[in-house]
Amino acid sequence: PPSDESSNAQGYLFEGIRNSVESQSVNQWVEQNGYGAEITHSFLSLPVKETGKSLARSVPSISDPQALSAAEFPPDRALVSDMGVHSFSSLTRQIDFNGADLDGGTQLGEGVWDEESLSPDPIFDFPAGAHAGNFMHDVFEHLEFDDSTTWAGLIERKLKHHQFDSAKWQSPIHKMIEQVMQVTLAPGLTLAGVTRTERIEEMEFLFPSFSSKFSELLSELPTDSMLRRYLSGISPNEWKENATSGYLTGKIDLVFRSSGKYYLLDWKSNRLNGKPDGFGIDAIEKEMLDHHYVLQYHLYILALHRFLGSRLKDYSYERDFGGVYYLFTRGIRESSRDGIFYDLPDIRVIGALEEFLSCR
């Protein structure tokens, strides 16, 4: 029977070495047994009879002890204090916004809604706040878009996991998901047609950034760009110097591919005014500007643009990138465009942003 040593790969190897003839070298044993392609044995070439001997004499002595001394840190060298890892949240905190996925509207506190504002659609009575946002993200992250038979079980599990009343909220959440999956985002494009193999959730990015105030980017942008419109509404004094020096990081809710194009998507649980008619394009654009989501998605687009450029042969932004969607899930209806924000920035905008963040 095999010994305990030979019950694993390493034990088998050393048992074979031990049982080989004393005059045979290890590399001879490896080659004779056909392991040359799998085992690198350049450091196993000593004859077996020499094993056990001290190898200390093969290490050259260091005659000059100063040769291995550590380098001294110059006392007059300045410490770098303006380099760090920045995110959308850290950037917007300097302009009095914490960057969180907060539900808007006349919110009285997380999970609190006055009686007069109760909606005929119970999805607007679902609790608001960060807890609700985390629940919504969790559901969509694990949802099989193209298999509705799995939705009910997932919703029930996630409601219980996040400590919501599953009996009360199962139906409203299920109805909301149906609307989001079936709404036409573009001709021939619904999320229900996106398979698991065509999507990546929580795609993380990190890239170096060297810049000054974002207000200095304004003059480099086309006059009709959404980013220029956003930056025009913020005082230059609100941005800190070197606000993005170091690295920019973040996580993209969803990257998916459809008909050969790549898209960004972000889930938003914001309740806005708490009514079905409060998710028109004007209200959505105001929410995008007020919550600084415009800056967020331009950073996300740049991150995906750089990633695709490094992974796709002959990548072209104009040909391969389809745009960005922000879906305000409570207000989406299959038969309308309510709750849907979409943008496809001109390549000049992304180029200007990339150049701005690359300037030392």
C-alpha positions as CSV (number, residue, x, y, z in Angstrom):
1,P,0.0,0.0,0.0
2,P,1.2,3.5,-0.6
3,S,2.7,5.4,2.3
4,D,1.2,8.5,3.8
5,E,3.9,10.5,2.0
6,S,2.9,9.3,-1.5
7,S,-0.8,10.1,-0.9
8,N,-0.2,13.6,-2.4
9,A,1.9,15.0,-5.2
10,Q,4.7,16.3,-3.1
11,G,5.0,13.1,-1.1
12,Y,5.0,11.0,-4.2
13,L,7.8,13.0,-5.7
14,F,10.0,12.8,-2.6
15,E,9.3,9.1,-2.0
16,G,10.4,8.4,-5.6
17,I,13.6,10.4,-5.0
18,R,14.3,8.6,-1.8
19,N,13.8,5.2,-3.5
20,S,16.0,6.0,-6.4
21,V,19.6,4.7,-6.6
22,E,22.0,6.6,-4.5
23,S,24.3,7.5,-7.4
24,Q,21.4,8.9,-9.5
25,S,20.9,12.6,-9.5
26,V,17.5,14.2,-8.9
27,N,17.2,15.6,-12.4
28,Q,18.0,12.2,-13.9
29,W,15.2,10.7,-11.9
30,V,12.8,13.4,-13.0
31,E,13.7,12.9,-16.7
32,Q,13.6,9.1,-16.5
33,N,10.1,9.2,-15.0
34,G,8.7,11.6,-17.7
35,Y,8.2,14.6,-15.4
36,G,10.5,16.9,-17.3
37,A,7.6,19.0,-18.7
38,E,5.9,19.4,-15.3
39,I,8.8,19.8,-12.9
40,T,11.4,22.6,-13.0
41,H,14.4,21.0,-11.4
42,S,17.3,23.3,-12.0
43,F,17.6,23.6,-8.3
44,L,17.3,19.8,-7.8
45,S,20.4,18.8,-9.8
46,L,22.7,17.9,-6.9
47,P,23.5,14.2,-6.7
48,V,21.5,12.4,-4.1
49,K,24.7,11.5,-2.2
50,E,25.5,15.2,-1.7
51,T,22.2,16.1,-0.1
52,G,22.4,16.9,3.5
53,K,25.7,18.7,3.1
54,S,25.8,22.3,4.2
55,L,25.5,24.8,1.3
56,A,26.6,27.7,3.4
57,R,30.0,27.8,1.8
58,S,28.4,28.4,-1.6
59,V,27.0,31.8,-0.5
60,P,29.6,34.5,-1.2
61,S,30.7,36.3,1.9
62,I,30.1,40.0,2.2
63,S,33.4,41.7,2.9
64,D,31.9,45.2,3.0
65,P,29.0,45.4,5.5
66,Q,28.0,48.8,4.1
67,A,27.0,47.1,0.9
68,L,23.7,46.0,2.4
69,S,22.9,49.1,4.5
70,A,19.5,50.8,4.0
71,A,19.3,54.0,2.0
72,E,18.8,57.1,4.2
73,F,15.8,59.2,3.8
74,P,16.9,62.8,3.2
75,P,15.8,65.0,6.1
76,D,15.0,67.9,3.8
77,R,12.8,65.7,1.4
78,A,9.2,66.9,1.3
79,L,6.5,64.3,2.1
80,V,3.8,63.9,-0.6
81,S,0.6,64.8,1.1
82,D,-1.8,65.5,-1.8
83,M,-1.8,62.0,-3.2
84,G,-4.6,59.6,-2.3
85,V,-7.3,57.2,-3.5
86,H,-10.5,59.2,-4.5
87,S,-14.0,58.1,-5.4
88,F,-17.2,59.8,-6.5
89,S,-18.3,60.0,-2.9
90,S,-15.1,61.7,-1.7
91,L,-15.2,64.1,-4.6
92,T,-18.7,65.2,-4.0
93,R,-18.2,65.5,-0.2
94,Q,-16.2,68.7,-0.8
95,I,-19.3,70.2,-2.4
96,D,-21.6,69.3,0.4
97,F,-22.9,66.0,-0.8
98,N,-22.1,62.6,0.5
99,G,-22.6,60.7,-2.7
100,A,-24.9,58.1,-1.2
101,D,-27.9,56.5,-2.9
102,L,-30.5,58.5,-1.0
103,D,-34.2,58.5,-1.8
104,G,-35.4,61.9,-2.6
105,G,-38.8,63.6,-2.1
106,T,-40.5,64.8,1.0
107,Q,-38.8,62.1,3.1
108,L,-39.6,62.2,6.8
109,G,-37.0,59.7,7.7
110,E,-36.0,56.3,6.6
111,G,-39.0,54.1,6.2
112,V,-41.4,57.0,7.2
113,W,-44.0,58.5,4.9
114,D,-47.0,60.7,5.9
115,E,-50.5,59.3,5.4
116,E,-51.6,62.0,2.9
117,S,-48.8,61.0,0.5
118,L,-49.8,57.3,0.2
119,S,-49.7,56.3,-3.4
120,P,-52.1,54.0,-5.3
121,D,-48.9,52.2,-6.3
122,P,-47.4,50.6,-3.2
123,I,-43.9,50.7,-4.6
124,F,-43.8,54.3,-3.4
125,D,-44.7,53.2,0.1
126,F,-41.7,50.9,0.2
127,P,-39.3,52.3,2.8
128,A,-36.8,54.9,1.7
129,G,-33.2,55.5,2.4
130,A,-29.8,53.7,2.2
131,H,-31.2,50.4,3.6
132,A,-33.8,50.3,0.8
133,G,-31.2,51.2,-1.8
134,N,-28.9,48.3,-0.6
135,F,-31.8,45.9,-0.9
136,M,-32.7,47.0,-4.4
137,H,-29.1,46.7,-5.6
138,D,-28.8,43.3,-4.0
139,V,-31.9,42.1,-5.9
140,F,-30.9,43.4,-9.3
141,E,-27.3,42.1,-8.8
142,H,-28.4,38.5,-8.4
143,L,-31.5,38.6,-10.6
144,E,-31.6,36.4,-13.7
145,F,-32.9,39.0,-16.1
146,D,-34.0,36.4,-18.7
147,D,-35.6,33.9,-16.4
148,S,-38.7,35.2,-14.7
149,T,-39.4,31.9,-13.0
150,T,-36.6,32.6,-10.6
151,W,-37.7,36.1,-9.6
152,A,-40.2,35.3,-6.8
153,G,-37.9,33.1,-4.9
154,L,-35.0,35.6,-5.1
155,I,-37.2,38.5,-4.0
156,E,-38.5,36.5,-1.0
157,R,-35.0,35.6,0.1
158,K,-33.6,39.1,-0.3
159,L,-36.6,40.7,1.5
160,K,-36.0,38.4,4.5
161,H,-32.2,38.9,4.3
162,H,-32.7,42.7,4.5
163,Q,-35.4,42.3,7.2
164,F,-38.3,43.6,5.2
165,D,-41.8,42.0,5.5
166,S,-41.8,39.6,2.6
167,A,-45.6,39.0,2.7
168,K,-46.2,42.7,2.4
169,W,-43.6,43.7,-0.2
170,Q,-43.3,40.6,-2.4
171,S,-45.9,41.7,-4.9
172,P,-44.9,45.4,-5.2
173,I,-41.2,44.5,-5.7
174,H,-42.1,41.7,-8.2
175,K,-44.2,44.2,-10.2
176,M,-41.5,46.8,-10.2
177,I,-38.9,44.2,-11.5
178,E,-41.3,43.2,-14.3
179,Q,-41.6,46.8,-15.4
180,V,-37.8,47.3,-15.4
181,M,-37.0,44.1,-17.2
182,Q,-39.7,44.7,-20.0
183,V,-39.3,48.4,-20.7
184,T,-37.8,49.2,-24.0
185,L,-34.5,51.0,-23.4
186,A,-33.7,51.3,-27.1
187,P,-35.1,49.7,-30.3
188,G,-34.6,46.0,-29.8
189,L,-33.1,46.4,-26.3
190,T,-34.7,45.2,-23.1
191,L,-32.9,43.9,-20.0
192,A,-35.0,40.8,-20.2
193,G,-32.9,39.9,-23.2
194,V,-29.6,40.2,-21.5
195,T,-28.2,36.9,-20.3
196,R,-25.9,36.3,-17.4
197,T,-22.9,35.8,-19.8
198,E,-23.5,39.2,-21.3
199,R,-23.2,41.2,-18.0
200,I,-20.8,42.1,-15.3
201,E,-22.0,43.3,-11.9
202,E,-20.1,45.6,-9.5
203,M,-17.2,46.2,-12.0
204,E,-14.4,47.8,-10.0
205,F,-11.9,50.2,-11.4
206,L,-8.8,52.0,-10.3
207,F,-6.7,54.3,-12.4
208,P,-4.1,57.1,-11.8
209,S,-5.3,60.7,-11.9
210,F,-3.4,64.0,-11.8
211,S,-5.4,67.2,-12.0
212,S,-6.5,70.3,-10.3
213,K,-10.0,71.8,-9.9
214,F,-12.8,70.3,-12.0
215,S,-13.9,73.8,-12.8
216,E,-10.8,74.1,-15.0
217,L,-12.2,71.4,-17.3
218,L,-15.2,73.5,-18.2
219,S,-13.7,75.4,-21.1
220,E,-12.5,72.2,-22.7
221,L,-16.0,70.7,-23.1
222,P,-18.4,71.1,-26.0
223,T,-21.1,73.6,-25.1
224,D,-24.0,71.1,-25.5
225,S,-22.4,68.4,-23.2
226,M,-24.2,67.3,-20.0
227,L,-20.9,67.4,-18.1
228,R,-20.4,71.1,-19.1
229,R,-24.0,71.8,-18.0
230,Y,-23.3,70.1,-14.6
231,L,-20.0,71.9,-14.0
232,S,-21.5,75.3,-14.9
233,G,-23.8,74.9,-11.9
234,I,-21.0,74.6,-9.4
235,S,-18.9,77.5,-8.1
236,P,-15.2,77.1,-8.9
237,N,-14.5,77.8,-5.2
238,E,-16.3,74.7,-4.1
239,W,-13.7,72.4,-5.7
240,K,-10.5,71.8,-3.8
241,E,-7.1,72.1,-5.4
242,N,-5.7,68.7,-6.6
243,A,-9.0,67.1,-5.7
244,T,-8.3,64.0,-7.8
245,S,-4.5,63.7,-7.5
246,G,-3.5,60.1,-6.9
247,Y,-6.0,57.4,-8.0
248,L,-9.7,57.3,-8.9
249,T,-11.7,54.3,-7.9
250,G,-15.3,53.1,-8.0
251,K,-17.7,50.3,-8.7
252,I,-20.0,50.2,-11.7
253,D,-23.4,48.6,-10.9
254,L,-23.7,46.9,-14.2
255,V,-21.8,46.6,-17.5
256,F,-23.7,44.7,-20.2
257,R,-23.4,43.9,-23.9
258,S,-26.1,43.9,-26.5
259,S,-25.9,43.7,-30.3
260,G,-22.1,44.1,-30.0
261,K,-22.3,47.3,-28.0
262,Y,-21.3,47.8,-24.3
263,Y,-23.5,49.8,-21.9
264,L,-23.2,51.1,-18.4
265,L,-26.2,51.0,-16.1
266,D,-26.8,52.3,-12.5
267,W,-29.7,51.4,-10.4
268,K,-31.4,54.2,-8.5
269,S,-34.0,53.6,-5.8
270,N,-34.7,57.4,-5.3
271,R,-38.4,58.0,-4.6
272,L,-38.3,61.7,-5.9
273,N,-41.8,63.2,-5.1
274,G,-43.3,59.8,-4.3
275,K,-45.8,59.8,-7.1
276,P,-45.9,57.9,-10.4
277,D,-46.1,61.2,-12.4
278,G,-42.9,62.5,-10.8
279,F,-40.4,60.6,-13.0
280,G,-40.6,62.5,-16.2
281,I,-37.4,63.6,-18.1
282,D,-37.3,67.1,-16.4
283,A,-37.5,65.6,-12.9
284,I,-35.0,62.9,-13.7
285,E,-32.5,65.4,-15.2
286,K,-32.9,67.6,-12.1
287,E,-32.1,64.6,-9.9
288,M,-29.1,63.7,-12.0
289,L,-27.7,67.2,-11.6
290,D,-28.6,67.8,-8.0
291,H,-27.1,64.5,-6.8
292,H,-24.0,64.9,-9.0
293,Y,-24.7,61.7,-10.8
294,V,-23.6,63.4,-14.0
295,L,-20.1,63.6,-12.7
296,Q,-20.4,60.0,-11.5
297,Y,-21.3,58.5,-14.8
298,H,-18.7,60.4,-16.8
299,L,-16.0,58.9,-14.5
300,Y,-17.6,55.5,-15.0
301,I,-17.6,55.9,-18.8
302,L,-14.0,56.9,-18.8
303,A,-13.1,53.9,-16.7
304,L,-15.0,51.5,-19.0
305,H,-13.6,53.3,-22.1
306,R,-10.0,52.7,-20.9
307,F,-10.8,49.1,-20.0
308,L,-12.3,48.3,-23.3
309,G,-9.4,50.0,-25.1
310,S,-7.0,47.6,-23.4
311,R,-9.1,44.5,-24.0
312,L,-10.7,44.8,-27.4
313,K,-8.8,44.6,-30.6
314,D,-9.4,47.7,-32.8
315,Y,-11.7,49.2,-30.1
316,S,-13.7,52.2,-31.1
317,Y,-15.7,54.3,-28.6
318,E,-18.1,55.5,-31.3
319,R,-18.7,52.0,-32.6
320,D,-18.5,49.8,-29.5
321,F,-19.9,51.9,-26.7
322,G,-23.7,52.2,-26.5
323,G,-24.2,54.7,-23.7
324,V,-25.2,54.9,-20.1
325,Y,-28.5,54.3,-18.4
326,Y,-29.6,55.4,-14.9
327,L,-32.8,53.6,-14.1
328,F,-34.9,55.1,-11.3
329,T,-36.6,51.8,-10.7
330,R,-39.7,52.9,-8.7
331,G,-40.9,55.1,-11.5
332,I,-40.3,52.9,-14.6
333,R,-43.4,51.8,-16.6
334,E,-43.2,49.4,-19.5
335,S,-45.2,51.7,-21.7
336,S,-43.3,55.0,-21.1
337,R,-39.8,56.6,-20.8
338,D,-40.5,57.7,-17.2
339,G,-37.7,56.9,-14.8
340,I,-35.1,56.4,-17.5
341,F,-32.0,58.6,-18.0
342,Y,-29.8,58.0,-21.0
343,D,-26.7,59.7,-22.3
344,L,-24.1,58.9,-24.9
345,P,-21.4,61.6,-24.4
346,D,-19.5,62.7,-27.5
347,I,-16.0,61.2,-27.7
348,R,-14.6,64.8,-27.4
349,V,-16.1,65.0,-23.9
350,I,-14.5,61.7,-22.8
351,G,-11.2,62.7,-24.5
352,A,-11.2,66.0,-22.7
353,L,-11.9,64.4,-19.3
354,E,-9.2,61.8,-19.8
355,E,-6.7,64.5,-20.8
356,F,-7.7,66.6,-17.8
357,L,-7.2,63.7,-15.3
358,S,-3.9,62.8,-16.9
359,C,-2.3,66.3,-16.6
360,R,0.4,66.4,-13.9
